Amino acid sequence: YQRRVHGDQYFMQIALLFLAILVIACEGGRYHHFRLEDVSPKEVDKSINTAYFENRVDHFNLSSEATYKQKYWFTNDYWDEARGPVVLYVNGEAPASPPSVKSLPALYAQELKARFFALEHRFYGDSQPCKDWSLECLRTLNHHQAMADIANFIEAKNKEMKTPRKWILIGGSYAGALVAWFKSKYPHLVHVSYSSSGVINAIVDYYQYKYQVGIDLKKDARCYTTVVELVSYAVNIIQKGTKEQKDELKASMSASMLEDLDFLNYFTELYMGAIQYSTRLSLCPRLTAIGEEKDLKKRVVLYAKLGVSLGVTPKDYTLEDEKNTKIDRLKNARQWTYQICSSLGYFLTGGDNNPICPKILDTEYAKSICKRVFGTDIFPKYDYTNGIMGELRIAPILTKTVFANGGDDPWQWAGVRDETISNADRLVSLIKCDDCAHCIDLRSAKPSDSPILTEARKKIKETIFGWMNAQIRMKNLNLTGILSLIHI
């Protein structure tokens, strides 16, 4: 049920994935998706093997035997075959790339003497269950099928290893939600779940994102003022200006192709990926420098250039990629748009009285995007999603689960922040350090890291390793008991 990839074909696939990094890196583009540290083709460790797992296309249609090849990576180099556990890194809503052996999940595997896997999400990258991305094909793209993929993968690997092993699941952002939901739905298959910035609460009108961005920006008053003035200028022209004024504004940013609300969406989100991924401290001096330009028209041009340098352009907001039904293994816009429009929500709305984003970018605007992309009325029934998945209500119930969030993360309000529910069997870590945002705890440690972040990572690791070592001690105790009975 697996096929290894060797030689030139292997390195060609890695090269393509490296190109994907450039196309949809976390900090750029419309969709700011989490990745572990990406590695170039030359840096891929020889111990990391690429393979494909034969998974079911539809786990909930038992009359169908259709399967697809789900890509994954693995190494057995650290593994104690006698009793070593398994670390599975769950990828989310983007083409996956070979994991670095220096990434946190791989380092955990090395220290635990575990077998290490990284699994690509269905419909992203090379893991394509259908012939195209038509609406009919995308019906099997949802978190339920994704979790069933993981369950089937774990079951098969347990059989391969002869005896079931203790699995640690690690994921960030949407994948962080997946590993928490998985612990709730498939507790017999996972021992520990580590949910970093896990958005387990499906919120359709997610105005909290842009409010948090505003809170983060206010830590630098001049930076915040620059953004407020730019947004006020653009909103005033789009909502009250003449057609000539609108056309001039859009043309100055090479955005003439955008409708008014799409333009405002682009304009207000242009820099937000940088805030989300903990680069505010380097971004704000650049924004402040733009604010020093007296001429607002010239200021807008400089702002557009900043966006390009961050990988964000008006083309990202034309919905061209979202409407394209042809499979492109480097793209993720259409698939993720389907997930948020069909079940998850997370629409980044303006909310009330938010100086950095107008209220007109609301759920009605979000509905229009879904309809324009898919040609039909499609919008998430978030009450149903949260009712089935449990949203924040699962947090005090789950055991051997870590929930971590950065204190500056715009996504934290869709996750678990209440540290008072921590106990010996559960850890909630709200990491309140400057510029500590999305999935910051999964990033590789740097000398410049805040002591608060360093301590949080230490506590998370000690907690997880404590749960695993307790299980190993119990195994040894049981084995000693059995041997004593045999001796008698």
C-alpha positions as CSV (number, residue, x, y, z in Angstrom):
1,Y,0.0,0.0,0.0
2,Q,2.9,2.4,-0.3
3,R,5.2,3.4,-3.1
4,R,8.6,4.9,-2.5
5,V,10.0,7.6,-4.8
6,H,13.6,7.5,-5.8
7,G,16.3,9.3,-7.7
8,D,15.6,12.2,-10.1
9,Q,11.9,11.8,-9.7
10,Y,12.2,12.3,-5.9
11,F,14.3,15.5,-6.3
12,M,12.1,16.9,-9.0
13,Q,9.1,16.6,-6.6
14,I,11.0,18.3,-3.8
15,A,12.0,21.0,-6.2
16,L,8.4,21.6,-7.2
17,L,7.4,21.7,-3.5
18,F,10.2,24.3,-2.9
19,L,8.6,26.4,-5.7
20,A,5.4,26.1,-3.8
21,I,7.1,27.6,-0.8
22,L,7.8,30.7,-2.8
23,V,4.2,30.9,-4.2
24,I,2.3,30.5,-0.9
25,A,4.7,31.2,1.9
26,C,3.1,31.9,5.2
27,E,3.9,35.6,5.2
28,G,2.6,36.3,1.7
29,G,-0.5,36.0,-0.5
30,R,-4.1,36.2,0.5
31,Y,-4.2,33.1,2.7
32,H,-1.7,33.1,5.5
33,H,-1.3,29.4,6.2
34,F,1.0,27.9,8.7
35,R,4.1,25.9,7.7
36,L,6.9,24.5,9.7
37,E,10.3,25.7,8.6
38,D,10.7,25.0,5.0
39,V,13.8,23.5,3.6
40,S,15.4,23.8,0.2
41,P,15.8,20.6,-1.9
42,K,19.6,20.6,-1.1
43,E,18.8,20.7,2.6
44,V,16.4,17.7,2.8
45,D,18.0,15.2,5.1
46,K,18.7,11.8,3.5
47,S,17.0,10.1,6.3
48,I,13.6,11.5,5.3
49,N,11.8,9.1,3.0
50,T,8.9,10.0,0.7
51,A,6.0,7.5,0.3
52,Y,2.3,7.3,-0.6
53,F,-0.4,5.7,1.5
54,E,-3.5,4.2,-0.2
55,N,-6.3,5.9,1.6
56,R,-10.1,5.9,1.1
57,V,-11.6,8.7,-1.0
58,D,-14.8,8.6,1.0
59,H,-14.6,7.0,4.5
60,F,-18.3,7.3,5.1
61,N,-19.6,5.7,1.9
62,L,-19.0,2.0,2.7
63,S,-20.3,1.0,-0.7
64,S,-17.4,2.8,-2.4
65,E,-13.9,1.2,-2.5
66,A,-12.3,4.1,-4.3
67,T,-8.9,5.1,-3.0
68,Y,-6.3,7.8,-3.6
69,K,-2.6,8.1,-2.9
70,Q,-1.9,10.3,0.2
71,K,1.6,11.6,0.4
72,Y,3.7,11.3,3.5
73,W,7.2,11.4,4.8
74,F,8.9,9.2,7.4
75,T,12.1,8.2,9.0
76,N,12.9,5.2,11.3
77,D,16.4,6.5,12.1
78,Y,15.6,7.5,15.7
79,W,13.1,4.7,16.4
80,D,13.4,2.1,19.2
81,E,11.6,-0.7,17.4
82,A,11.0,-2.6,20.6
83,R,8.9,0.0,22.4
84,G,9.4,3.4,20.7
85,P,6.3,5.6,20.2
86,V,5.3,7.4,17.0
87,V,5.3,11.2,16.3
88,L,2.9,12.2,13.5
89,Y,3.1,15.8,12.2
90,V,-0.3,16.6,10.6
91,N,-0.1,19.1,7.7
92,G,-3.0,21.4,7.0
93,E,-4.4,23.5,4.2
94,A,-1.4,23.9,1.9
95,P,0.9,21.7,-0.1
96,A,3.2,20.0,2.3
97,S,7.0,19.8,2.0
98,P,9.6,17.4,3.4
99,P,10.0,18.1,7.1
100,S,13.2,19.4,8.4
101,V,15.0,17.1,10.9
102,K,15.6,20.2,12.9
103,S,11.9,21.0,13.2
104,L,10.2,20.6,16.6
105,P,8.2,17.5,15.8
106,A,11.4,15.8,14.4
107,L,13.4,16.8,17.5
108,Y,10.7,15.3,19.7
109,A,10.9,12.1,17.7
110,Q,14.7,12.0,18.1
111,E,14.6,12.4,21.9
112,L,11.7,10.0,22.4
113,K,13.3,7.4,20.1
114,A,10.1,7.5,18.1
115,R,9.2,6.7,14.5
116,F,8.5,9.9,12.7
117,F,5.8,10.6,10.1
118,A,4.5,13.8,8.4
119,L,1.2,13.4,6.5
120,E,-0.2,15.7,3.7
121,H,-3.8,16.8,3.9
122,R,-6.2,15.5,1.2
123,F,-6.7,17.8,-1.8
124,Y,-3.5,19.7,-1.2
125,G,-0.1,19.1,-3.0
126,D,0.2,15.6,-4.4
127,S,-2.6,14.1,-2.3
128,Q,-5.5,14.4,-4.8
129,P,-8.5,12.2,-4.3
130,C,-10.4,13.4,-7.5
131,K,-9.8,14.3,-11.1
132,D,-10.3,18.0,-10.6
133,W,-11.5,20.6,-8.1
134,S,-15.1,20.8,-9.3
135,L,-17.8,21.3,-6.7
136,E,-18.8,17.7,-7.0
137,C,-15.2,16.5,-6.4
138,L,-14.7,18.8,-3.4
139,R,-17.6,17.3,-1.5
140,T,-15.1,14.9,0.2
141,L,-12.9,17.8,1.3
142,N,-13.7,18.4,4.9
143,H,-12.3,17.9,8.4
144,H,-14.3,14.8,9.0
145,Q,-12.7,13.0,6.0
146,A,-9.3,14.4,6.9
147,M,-9.5,13.0,10.4
148,A,-10.7,9.6,9.0
149,D,-7.6,9.7,6.7
150,I,-5.4,10.1,9.8
151,A,-7.3,7.3,11.6
152,N,-6.9,4.9,8.7
153,F,-3.2,5.8,8.4
154,I,-2.6,5.1,12.1
155,E,-4.5,1.8,12.0
156,A,-2.5,0.6,9.0
157,K,0.9,1.6,10.5
158,N,0.0,-0.1,13.8
159,K,-0.7,-3.3,11.9
160,E,2.6,-2.8,10.1
161,M,4.5,-2.5,13.4
162,K,2.7,-5.6,14.7
163,T,1.8,-4.0,18.0
164,P,-0.1,-0.7,18.5
165,R,2.2,2.2,19.6
166,K,1.6,5.4,21.5
167,W,1.1,8.1,19.0
168,I,1.8,11.9,19.5
169,L,-0.1,14.1,17.0
170,I,1.2,17.6,16.4
171,G,-0.4,20.3,14.3
172,G,-0.6,24.0,13.9
173,S,-3.4,26.4,13.0
174,Y,-6.2,24.5,11.2
175,A,-4.1,21.3,11.6
176,G,-3.9,22.2,15.3
177,A,-7.7,22.1,15.3
178,L,-7.6,18.7,13.5
179,V,-5.3,17.1,16.1
180,A,-7.5,18.4,19.0
181,W,-10.7,17.2,17.3
182,F,-9.0,13.9,16.5
183,K,-8.2,13.4,20.2
184,S,-11.9,13.9,20.9
185,K,-13.2,11.7,18.1
186,Y,-10.6,9.0,18.0
187,P,-9.2,8.8,21.5
188,H,-8.3,5.1,21.1
189,L,-5.7,5.9,18.4
190,V,-3.8,8.9,20.0
191,H,-2.0,9.2,23.3
192,V,-1.0,12.8,23.1
193,S,-2.2,15.7,21.0
194,Y,-0.3,19.0,20.7
195,S,-2.5,21.7,19.2
196,S,-0.6,24.9,18.4
197,S,-2.9,27.8,17.6
198,G,-5.6,25.3,17.0
199,V,-8.8,27.1,15.8
200,I,-11.3,24.6,17.2
201,N,-14.1,27.1,17.3
202,A,-15.7,27.6,13.9
203,I,-16.5,31.4,13.9
204,V,-18.2,32.7,10.7
205,D,-18.0,36.4,11.6
206,Y,-14.4,36.4,12.8
207,Y,-14.0,40.1,13.4
208,Q,-11.6,39.3,16.3
209,Y,-8.7,38.7,13.9
210,K,-8.5,42.3,12.7
211,Y,-9.2,43.7,16.2
212,Q,-6.2,41.8,17.4
213,V,-4.1,43.1,14.6
214,G,-5.1,46.6,15.7
215,I,-4.1,45.8,19.3
216,D,-0.7,44.5,18.1
217,L,-0.1,47.6,15.9
218,K,-0.9,49.9,18.8
219,K,2.3,48.7,20.5
220,D,4.0,51.1,18.1
221,A,1.8,54.3,18.0
222,R,3.4,55.7,14.8
223,C,3.0,52.3,13.0
224,Y,-0.7,52.1,14.0
225,T,-1.3,55.7,13.0
226,T,0.2,55.1,9.5
227,V,-2.2,52.2,8.9
228,V,-5.2,54.1,10.2
229,E,-4.5,57.1,8.0
230,L,-4.0,54.9,4.9
231,V,-7.2,52.9,5.5
232,S,-9.2,56.0,6.2
233,Y,-7.9,57.6,2.9
234,A,-8.8,54.5,0.9
235,V,-12.2,53.9,2.5
236,N,-13.2,57.5,2.0
237,I,-12.4,57.4,-1.7
238,I,-14.0,54.0,-2.4
239,Q,-17.2,54.9,-0.4
240,K,-17.5,58.6,-1.2
241,G,-15.2,59.4,-4.1
242,T,-15.9,59.9,-7.8
243,K,-15.3,57.1,-10.3
244,E,-12.2,59.0,-11.5
245,Q,-10.9,59.1,-7.9
246,K,-11.5,55.4,-7.4
247,D,-9.9,54.5,-10.7
248,E,-6.8,56.6,-9.9
249,L,-6.4,55.0,-6.5
250,K,-6.7,51.5,-7.8
251,A,-4.4,52.2,-10.7
252,S,-1.7,53.6,-8.4
253,M,-1.6,50.2,-6.7
254,S,-1.9,48.2,-10.0
255,A,-5.3,47.1,-8.8
256,S,-7.6,48.4,-11.5
257,M,-9.1,44.9,-12.0
258,L,-10.6,44.7,-8.5
259,E,-14.2,45.6,-7.6
260,D,-14.5,48.1,-4.9
261,L,-15.0,45.8,-1.9
262,D,-12.3,43.4,-3.2
263,F,-10.0,46.3,-3.4
264,L,-10.7,47.3,0.2
265,N,-10.2,43.8,1.3
266,Y,-6.8,43.7,-0.4
267,F,-5.9,47.2,0.9
268,T,-6.7,46.4,4.5
269,E,-5.1,42.9,4.6
270,L,-2.0,43.7,2.7
271,Y,0.4,43.6,5.7
272,M,-1.6,41.4,8.1
273,G,0.2,38.1,7.3
274,A,3.4,39.7,8.6
275,I,1.6,40.5,11.9
276,Q,0.2,37.0,12.1
277,Y,3.6,35.4,11.7
278,S,5.5,37.4,14.4
279,T,7.3,39.9,12.2
280,R,5.6,43.1,13.4
281,L,8.9,44.3,15.0
282,S,10.5,44.4,11.5
283,L,7.4,45.5,9.7
284,C,6.5,48.5,11.7
285,P,9.6,50.6,10.9
286,R,8.8,50.1,7.2
287,L,5.2,51.2,7.8
288,T,6.3,54.1,9.9
289,A,8.7,55.2,7.1
290,I,5.8,55.2,4.6
291,G,3.8,57.3,7.0
292,E,6.5,60.0,6.9
293,E,5.7,60.7,3.3
294,K,3.5,63.8,3.3
295,D,1.7,63.2,0.0
296,L,-1.0,60.6,0.5
297,K,-1.0,59.5,-3.1
298,K,2.7,58.7,-2.9
299,R,2.2,57.1,0.4
300,V,-0.3,54.7,-1.2
301,V,2.2,53.8,-3.9
302,L,4.8,53.0,-1.2
303,Y,2.3,50.9,0.6
304,A,1.6,48.8,-2.5
305,K,5.3,48.2,-2.9
306,L,5.5,47.0,0.7
307,G,2.7,44.5,-0.2
308,V,4.7,43.2,-3.1
309,S,7.8,42.8,-0.9
310,L,5.6,40.7,1.5
311,G,4.3,38.6,-1.4
312,V,0.8,40.2,-1.5
313,T,-0.5,41.6,-4.8
314,P,-3.9,42.6,-6.1
315,K,-4.0,39.5,-8.2
316,D,-4.4,37.5,-5.0
317,Y,-7.8,39.1,-4.6
318,T,-9.2,38.6,-8.1
319,L,-10.6,35.2,-7.2
320,E,-9.0,33.7,-10.3
321,D,-7.3,30.9,-8.4
322,E,-10.4,30.3,-6.3
323,K,-12.5,29.7,-9.4
324,N,-10.0,27.5,-11.2
325,T,-11.2,23.8,-11.1
326,K,-8.1,22.4,-12.7
327,I,-5.7,20.7,-10.2
328,D,-2.5,22.7,-9.6
329,R,-0.4,21.0,-6.9
330,L,1.2,24.3,-6.0
331,K,-2.1,26.1,-5.2
332,N,-4.4,26.0,-2.3
333,A,-6.8,28.9,-2.7
334,R,-9.8,27.1,-4.1
335,Q,-9.6,24.2,-1.7
336,W,-9.3,26.3,1.4
337,T,-12.1,28.6,0.1
338,Y,-14.3,25.6,-0.2
339,Q,-13.5,24.5,3.4
340,I,-14.3,27.9,4.9
341,C,-17.4,28.4,2.7
342,S,-18.8,24.9,3.3
343,S,-18.1,24.3,7.0
344,L,-15.5,26.3,8.9
345,G,-16.1,30.0,8.4
346,Y,-13.2,32.1,9.8
347,F,-14.2,35.0,7.6
348,L,-12.0,38.0,8.5
349,T,-14.6,40.7,8.8
350,G,-14.3,44.3,9.8
351,G,-16.5,44.4,12.8
352,D,-17.8,47.6,14.5
353,N,-15.7,50.7,14.9
354,N,-12.4,49.2,13.7
355,P,-10.2,52.0,12.3
356,I,-8.0,49.5,10.3
357,C,-10.9,47.8,8.5
358,P,-14.3,49.1,7.4
359,K,-17.5,47.4,8.7
360,I,-18.7,46.9,5.1
361,L,-16.3,44.0,4.8
362,D,-18.9,41.8,6.7
363,T,-20.4,38.3,6.4
364,E,-22.6,39.5,3.4
365,Y,-19.4,40.3,1.6
366,A,-18.0,36.9,2.6
367,K,-21.2,35.3,1.2
368,S,-20.7,37.1,-2.1
369,I,-17.2,35.6,-2.3
370,C,-18.5,32.1,-1.8
371,K,-21.2,32.5,-4.4
372,R,-18.9,34.1,-7.0
373,V,-16.3,31.3,-6.5
374,F,-18.7,28.3,-6.6
375,G,-21.6,29.7,-8.6
376,T,-24.2,28.7,-5.9
377,D,-25.3,29.7,-2.5
378,I,-22.9,28.0,-0.2
379,F,-22.2,29.2,3.4
380,P,-21.1,27.3,6.5
381,K,-23.6,26.1,9.0
382,Y,-21.2,26.9,11.8
383,D,-23.7,25.9,14.6
384,Y,-23.8,22.4,13.1
385,T,-20.0,22.3,12.8
386,N,-19.5,23.4,16.4
387,G,-22.2,21.1,17.6
388,I,-20.6,18.1,16.1
389,M,-17.0,19.0,16.8
390,G,-17.6,20.5,20.3
391,E,-15.7,23.8,19.8
392,L,-14.3,25.2,23.1
393,R,-16.4,22.7,25.1
394,I,-14.0,19.9,24.3
395,A,-11.1,21.6,26.0
396,P,-11.9,20.8,29.6
397,I,-12.7,17.2,28.7
398,L,-9.7,16.2,26.6
399,T,-6.8,14.6,28.4
400,K,-3.1,14.5,27.5
401,T,-3.6,17.5,25.2
402,V,-1.6,20.7,24.9
403,F,-3.3,23.9,23.6
404,A,-0.8,26.7,22.9
405,N,-1.5,30.2,21.6
406,G,0.6,33.3,21.1
407,G,-0.6,36.3,23.0
408,D,-0.3,38.5,19.8
409,D,-1.9,35.9,17.5
410,P,-5.0,37.2,15.6
411,W,-6.3,33.6,15.6
412,Q,-6.1,33.0,19.4
413,W,-9.8,34.0,19.8
414,A,-10.9,30.9,17.9
415,G,-8.8,28.7,20.1
416,V,-8.3,27.7,23.8
417,R,-6.9,30.5,25.9
418,D,-8.2,29.6,29.4
419,E,-5.1,28.5,31.4
420,T,-7.2,27.8,34.5
421,I,-8.3,24.5,33.0
422,S,-4.7,23.2,33.0
423,N,-4.0,20.3,35.3
424,A,-1.7,17.2,35.4
425,D,-3.5,15.8,32.4
426,R,-3.9,18.9,30.3
427,L,-1.9,22.0,29.5
428,V,-3.1,25.4,28.2
429,S,-0.3,27.8,27.4
430,L,-1.1,31.4,26.4
431,I,2.3,32.8,25.5
432,K,2.2,36.5,26.3
433,C,5.4,37.9,24.9
434,D,6.0,40.7,22.4
435,D,5.5,39.7,18.8
436,C,4.7,36.1,19.8
437,A,1.9,35.2,17.4
438,H,0.7,32.3,15.2
439,C,2.2,28.9,16.0
440,I,5.2,30.6,17.6
441,D,5.8,27.6,19.9
442,L,6.3,25.3,16.9
443,R,9.0,27.5,15.4
444,S,12.7,26.5,15.9
445,A,14.3,28.2,18.9
446,K,16.5,31.2,18.3
447,P,18.9,33.1,20.6
448,S,16.7,36.2,20.3
449,D,13.6,34.4,21.6
450,S,11.8,36.0,24.5
451,P,12.5,34.2,27.9
452,I,8.7,33.8,28.1
453,L,8.6,31.9,24.9
454,T,11.6,29.8,25.9
455,E,9.9,28.9,29.2
456,A,6.6,28.1,27.4
457,R,8.4,25.7,25.0
458,K,10.2,24.1,27.9
459,K,7.0,23.6,29.9
460,I,5.2,22.1,26.8
461,K,8.0,19.7,26.2
462,E,8.3,18.6,29.8
463,T,4.5,18.0,30.0
464,I,4.4,15.9,26.8
465,F,7.5,13.9,27.7
466,G,6.2,13.4,31.2
467,W,3.0,11.9,29.8
468,M,5.0,9.6,27.5
469,N,7.5,8.6,30.1
470,A,4.7,7.8,32.5
471,Q,3.3,5.4,29.9
472,I,6.7,3.8,29.4
473,R,7.1,3.3,33.2
474,M,3.7,1.7,33.3
475,K,4.7,-0.7,30.5
476,N,7.9,-1.7,32.3
477,L,5.9,-2.2,35.5
478,N,3.4,-4.4,33.8
479,L,6.2,-6.4,32.2
480,T,7.9,-6.9,35.6
481,G,4.7,-8.1,37.0
482,I,4.2,-10.6,34.3
483,L,7.8,-11.9,34.6
484,S,7.3,-12.3,38.4
485,L,4.2,-14.4,37.8
486,I,6.0,-16.6,35.3
487,H,8.9,-17.1,37.9
488,I,6.4,-18.2,40.5
